[in-house]
Amino acid sequence: EKLDPLAADVATSRALAPLGKLLEFAERHLLSTGKCLYPKGRRWAEELTEARKDWTLTLETHVSRSDPEGMILEIKDLVRRHDD
């Protein structure tokens, strides 16, 4: 949370926080061409719906090999929504 921006190509984490919070963490560290790879469990779709209230993003999903109900979320083009 307090690191200087890293200009990262990829951000990832496991079992750290809901998706919306992960996107907040990633926003300051990702290059504009960067992507996030987040393993998520069975509630991934609910987390995504909630996160999309505050973020626009491009999503590709990948079936998890370790959790039959989970997905790996590959997120690109991350932009925070601003209420006007």
FIKOLZA-1660 file (N, C-alpha, C; in steps of 0.1 Angstrom, whole numbers, plus 5000, padded with zeros to 4 digits):
% residues 84
   i   px   py   pz ch aa at
   1 5008 4988 5000  A  E  N
   1 5000 5000 5000  A  E CA
   1 5008 5013 5000  A  E  C
   2 5020 5012 5006  A  K  N
   2 5029 5024 5007  A  K CA
   2 5041 5024 4998  A  K  C
   3 5043 5014 4990  A  L  N
   3 5054 5013 4981  A  L CA
   3 5053 5024 4970  A  L  C
   4 5064 5029 4965  A  D  N
   4 5064 5037 4954  A  D CA
   4 5059 5029 4942  A  D  C
   5 5052 5035 4932  A  P  N
   5 5047 5028 4920  A  P CA
   5 5059 5020 4914  A  P  C
   6 5055 5007 4910  A  L  N
   6 5065 4998 4905  A  L CA
   6 5066 4997 4890  A  L  C
   7 5057 5003 4883  A  A  N
   7 5057 5001 4868  A  A CA
   7 5057 4987 4864  A  A  C
   8 5048 4979 4870  A  A  N
   8 5048 4964 4868  A  A CA
   8 5041 4960 4855  A  A  C
   9 5046 4949 4849  A  D  N
   9 5039 4943 4838  A  D CA
   9 5027 4934 4842  A  D  C
  10 5029 4928 4854  A  V  N
  10 5019 4919 4860  A  V CA
  10 5018 4921 4875  A  V  C
  11 5005 4921 4879  A  A  N
  11 5002 4921 4894  A  A CA
  11 4994 4908 4897  A  A  C
  12 4998 4902 4908  A  T  N
  12 4990 4890 4912  A  T CA
  12 4990 4889 4927  A  T  C
  13 4981 4881 4932  A  S  N
  13 4981 4879 4946  A  S CA
  13 4971 4867 4948  A  S  C
  14 4972 4861 4960  A  R  N
  14 4963 4849 4963  A  R CA
  14 4958 4851 4977  A  R  C
  15 4945 4850 4978  A  A  N
  15 4938 4850 4991  A  A CA
  15 4942 4863 5000  A  A  C
  16 4942 4874 4993  A  L  N
  16 4946 4886 5000  A  L CA
  16 4934 4895 5003  A  L  C
  17 4925 4897 4993  A  A  N
  17 4914 4907 4995  A  A CA
  17 4904 4904 4984  A  A  C
  18 4892 4910 4986  A  P  N
  18 4882 4910 4975  A  P CA
  18 4888 4917 4962  A  P  C
  19 4882 4913 4951  A  L  N
  19 4887 4918 4938  A  L CA
  19 4888 4933 4937  A  L  C
  20 4878 4940 4942  A  G  N
  20 4878 4955 4941  A  G CA
  20 4890 4961 4949  A  G  C
  21 4893 4955 4960  A  K  N
  21 4905 4960 4968  A  K CA
  21 4918 4957 4961  A  K  C
  22 4919 4945 4955  A  L  N
  22 4931 4941 4947  A  L CA
  22 4933 4950 4935  A  L  C
  23 4922 4955 4929  A  L  N
  23 4924 4964 4918  A  L CA
  23 4929 4978 4923  A  L  C
  24 4924 4982 4935  A  E  N
  24 4930 4994 4940  A  E CA
  24 4945 4993 4942  A  E  C
  25 4949 4982 4948  A  F  N
  25 4964 4980 4950  A  F CA
  25 4971 4980 4937  A  F  C
  26 4965 4973 4927  A  A  N
  26 4972 4971 4914  A  A CA
  26 4973 4985 4906  A  A  C
  27 4963 4993 4907  A  E  N
  27 4962 5005 4899  A  E CA
  27 4975 5013 4900  A  E  C
  28 4980 5015 4911  A  R  N
  28 4992 5024 4912  A  R CA
  28 5005 5017 4908  A  R  C
  29 5005 5004 4906  A  H  N
  29 5017 4997 4903  A  H CA
  29 5018 4992 4889  A  H  C
  30 5007 4991 4882  A  L  N
  30 5007 4986 4868  A  L CA
  30 5010 4996 4858  A  L  C
  31 5018 4992 4848  A  L  N
  31 5019 4999 4836  A  L CA
  31 5006 5000 4829  A  L  C
  32 5003 5009 4820  A  S  N
  32 4991 5010 4813  A  S CA
  32 4989 4997 4804  A  S  C
  33 4999 4991 4800  A  T  N
  33 4999 4979 4792  A  T CA
  33 4999 4966 4801  A  T  C
  34 4999 4968 4814  A  G  N
  34 5001 4957 4824  A  G CA
  34 4988 4949 4825  A  G  C
  35 4989 4938 4832  A  K  N
  35 4977 4930 4835  A  K CA
  35 4977 4924 4849  A  K  C
  36 4966 4920 4854  A  C  N
  36 4964 4914 4867  A  C CA
  36 4961 4899 4865  A  C  C
  37 4966 4890 4873  A  L  N
  37 4963 4876 4873  A  L CA
  37 4959 4873 4887  A  L  C
  38 4946 4871 4889  A  Y  N
  38 4941 4868 4902  A  Y CA
  38 4933 4855 4903  A  Y  C
  39 4938 4845 4911  A  P  N
  39 4930 4833 4913  A  P CA
  39 4919 4837 4923  A  P  C
  40 4907 4832 4919  A  K  N
  40 4895 4835 4927  A  K CA
  40 4887 4822 4929  A  K  C
  41 4881 4821 4940  A  G  N
  41 4873 4809 4943  A  G CA
  41 4859 4810 4937  A  G  C
  42 4850 4802 4943  A  R  N
  42 4836 4801 4938  A  R CA
  42 4828 4814 4937  A  R  C
  43 4832 4824 4945  A  R  N
  43 4824 4837 4945  A  R CA
  43 4831 4847 4935  A  R  C
  44 4838 4842 4926  A  W  N
  44 4845 4851 4917  A  W CA
  44 4836 4860 4909  A  W  C
  45 4825 4855 4904  A  A  N
  45 4815 4862 4896  A  A CA
  45 4809 4874 4905  A  A  C
  46 4806 4871 4917  A  E  N
  46 4800 4881 4926  A  E CA
  46 4810 4892 4928  A  E  C
  47 4823 4888 4931  A  E  N
  47 4834 4898 4933  A  E CA
  47 4835 4907 4920  A  E  C
  48 4835 4901 4909  A  L  N
  48 4836 4908 4896  A  L CA
  48 4825 4918 4894  A  L  C
  49 4812 4913 4897  A  T  N
  49 4801 4922 4896  A  T CA
  49 4802 4935 4905  A  T  C
  50 4807 4932 4917  A  E  N
  50 4809 4943 4926  A  E CA
  50 4820 4952 4922  A  E  C
  51 4831 4947 4917  A  A  N
  51 4843 4955 4913  A  A CA
  51 4839 4963 4901  A  A  C
  52 4831 4958 4892  A  R  N
  52 4827 4966 4880  A  R CA
  52 4819 4978 4883  A  R  C
  53 4814 4980 4895  A  K  N
  53 4807 4992 4899  A  K CA
  53 4817 5004 4899  A  K  C
  54 4830 5000 4902  A  D  N
  54 4840 5011 4904  A  D CA
  54 4851 5010 4893  A  D  C
  55 4851 5000 4885  A  W  N
  55 4862 4998 4875  A  W CA
  55 4857 4994 4861  A  W  C
  56 4863 4999 4851  A  T  N
  56 4862 4993 4838  A  T CA
  56 4874 4985 4835  A  T  C
  57 4872 4974 4828  A  L  N
  57 4883 4965 4826  A  L CA
  57 4880 4955 4815  A  L  C
  58 4891 4949 4809  A  T  N
  58 4889 4938 4800  A  T CA
  58 4892 4925 4807  A  T  C
  59 4884 4915 4806  A  L  N
  59 4885 4903 4814  A  L CA
  59 4886 4891 4804  A  L  C
  60 4895 4882 4808  A  E  N
  60 4896 4869 4802  A  E CA
  60 4897 4859 4814  A  E  C
  61 4888 4849 4814  A  T  N
  61 4888 4839 4825  A  T CA
  61 4895 4826 4821  A  T  C
  62 4902 4820 4830  A  H  N
  62 4908 4807 4828  A  H CA
  62 4904 4798 4840  A  H  C
  63 4900 4786 4836  A  V  N
  63 4896 4776 4846  A  V CA
  63 4907 4773 4856  A  V  C
  64 4904 4773 4868  A  S  N
  64 4914 4770 4879  A  S CA
  64 4917 4755 4879  A  S  C
  65 4930 4751 4880  A  R  N
  65 4933 4737 4881  A  R CA
  65 4933 4733 4896  A  R  C
  66 4933 4742 4905  A  S  N
  66 4934 4739 4919  A  S CA
  66 4920 4740 4926  A  S  C
  67 4911 4747 4920  A  D  N
  67 4898 4749 4926  A  D CA
  67 4887 4747 4915  A  D  C
  68 4880 4736 4915  A  P  N
  68 4870 4733 4905  A  P CA
  68 4859 4743 4903  A  P  C
  69 4857 4751 4914  A  E  N
  69 4847 4762 4913  A  E CA
  69 4853 4775 4910  A  E  C
  70 4866 4776 4909  A  G  N
  70 4873 4789 4908  A  G CA
  70 4877 4792 4894  A  G  C
  71 4882 4804 4892  A  M  N
  71 4888 4809 4880  A  M CA
  71 4900 4817 4882  A  M  C
  72 4908 4818 4872  A  I  N
  72 4919 4828 4872  A  I CA
  72 4914 4839 4864  A  I  C
  73 4914 4851 4870  A  L  N
  73 4909 4863 4863  A  L CA
  73 4921 4870 4857  A  L  C
  74 4922 4872 4844  A  E  N
  74 4932 4879 4837  A  E CA
  74 4926 4893 4833  A  E  C
  75 4930 4903 4839  A  I  N
  75 4924 4917 4838  A  I CA
  75 4934 4926 4831  A  I  C
  76 4929 4933 4821  A  K  N
  76 4937 4943 4814  A  K CA
  76 4929 4956 4813  A  K  C
  77 4935 4966 4808  A  D  N
  77 4928 4979 4805  A  D CA
  77 4921 4984 4817  A  D  C
  78 4927 4984 4829  A  L  N
  78 4921 4987 4841  A  L CA
  78 4919 5003 4842  A  L  C
  79 4907 5007 4844  A  V  N
  79 4905 5022 4846  A  V CA
  79 4894 5024 4857  A  V  C
  80 4897 5032 4866  A  R  N
  80 4887 5035 4877  A  R CA
  80 4876 5044 4871  A  R  C
  81 4864 5040 4875  A  R  N
  81 4852 5048 4871  A  R CA
  81 4852 5061 4880  A  R  C
  82 4847 5071 4874  A  H  N
  82 4846 5084 4882  A  H CA
  82 4831 5088 4881  A  H  C
  83 4825 5090 4892  A  D  N
  83 4811 5096 4892  A  D CA
  83 4811 5110 4888  A  D  C
  84 4803 5114 4879  A  D  N
  84 4803 5128 4874  A  D CA
  84 4791 5135 4880  A  D  C
% end
